[in-house]
Amino acid sequence: LASAVQDRRHFPKAVVGIVLSSALIGYGLMTIIDKKRERSMHGYDELRKMKGTEMSRDESLLRAMIDTAKKSTAKENLENAAMAQKNFVLGQFNKSETHMDGQDQAYLQRIAKRSDQIRNDK
């Protein structure tokens, strides 16, 4: 590989090979991790049903956010992440100011509504 990178004729081929192999390995690992996560969440739900415990409000909000993120476009996800950063992370430093505009509040209302649906379904 080092000789291919040093030879100018083979450099583009080496770069393409490295990028493609990295992408394939990354995609494969992401798929494996996602399947394991789904199985563990299913097992967690079954365990909670056996114990008879309720889903917490925070957990249902988190699941609603994940569900919304899966159904949203990449642009919407970036906007939602920016809104969360602005309101929850940066907002912790200055609690006296409110950083939410109408769009932010609409998103939070959608998440809260979906959270309630998730809690009622479980």
ABEGO torsion letter per residue (X at the ends): XAAAAABAAAAAAAAAAAAAAAAAAAAAAAAAAAAAAAAAAAAAAAAAAAAGBBBBAAAAAAAAAAAAAAABBAAAAAAAAAAAAAAAAAAAABAABBABBAAAAAAAAAAAAAAAAAAAAX
